[in-house]
Amino acid sequence: MRKLLNTLYVTSENSYLSLDGENVVVLEEQKEVGRVPLHNLEGIVSFGYRGTSPALMGACAERNISLCYLTPQGKFLARISGRVKGNVILREQQYASKNDEKISLEIAKNCILGKVYNARWVLERAVRDHALQMDVDKVKTASAFMKNSLEQIQNSESKEQLRGYEGEAASIYFGVFDQLILQQKKDFPFRGRNKRPPVDKVNALLSFVYTLLTNNITSALESVGLDPYVGYLHTDRPGRVSLSLDLIEELRAVLADRFVLTLINKKIVSGKNFSTKENGAVLMDEELRKRVLIEWQTKKKEVITHPYLKEKVEWGMVPYVQAMLLARYLRGDLDGYPVFLWK
């Protein structure tokens, strides 16, 4: 159980939520494990199947406290809100900001600034920790290029310009990504990012983990009442979670890429669990997918200090914090969207 920005997160899948006076009570095996006053809350997010008492649901609806239900793995199930909950107003603000060129560009810039900044620090951290196992000059040159890209991104005058700078930085980053693969190099060669389909084992892992992270971000956006299909940088297409794809940018390198590197470098995965189709697509087998999912759930439980909140949070909570921060910015509670910057 964790309270962040006036939202209560109940992460135990065995928790049942009930009402006691003016308090939400969290029960596990009929024993109270937590209690929070309702007047302190704007929302409750539950990762489990046990449910909520009708009395608490009624109290939340009356007080405009949203209730959001997700699976233990973070897949969105449902969201319940009262009659006058401001979801419609929030989404109207989201749609208006998407059509406002200045605001839309500013949010898109922040997402890409976060992406390049975090990717650069992944390289810097690797040089610091593993200098004897890589071509340091090559990696430092890439890092310097990405540092210079940050100013260009900040000064972008259009989304077309922004996409160009982002593409260059991503190409440079993935151009040295193989230097970060320290073990099993023969089994996991990397010549650059490719997808649809991935044609090597590293790209197969990256694509799979990106999908997991995108699903987590989509659930986070749903939980705060934002529309995950309306983005700022990624264009709208039927069935495309454009806003999720915007927000994943700041977390790709620092969360997904580092996770994949850990799987390879710690030999948690091996090359034997992949197959290659006639069209060159490299696929993971069922055993490997299950292993990666287990490790991903473990990774999400690691605790870090959030760079903006300055509070301890689990990695799995970071998408929810960023979704809340974006919602607060759109409501006018913050002067800008505070992108996640890791170091």
Secondary structure, DSSP 4 states (H G I P E B T S, - for coil): -EEETTEEEE--TTEEEEEETTEEEEEETTEEEEEEEGGG-SEEEEESSS-B-HHHHHHHHHTT-EEEEE-TT--EEEEE--TT-THHHHHHHHHHHHH-HHHHHHHHHHHHHHHHHHHHHHHHHHHHHHGGGS-HHHHHHHHHHHHHHHHHHHT--SHHHHHHHHHHHHHHHHHSGGGG--S-TTTS---S---SS--SHHHHHHHHHHHHHHHHHHHHHHHHT--TT--SSSPP-TT--HHHHHHHHHHIIIIIIHHHHHHHHTTSS-GGGEEE-TTS-EEE-HHHHHHHHHHHHHHTT-EEE-TTT-SEEEGGGHHHHHHHHHHHHHHTSSSS-------
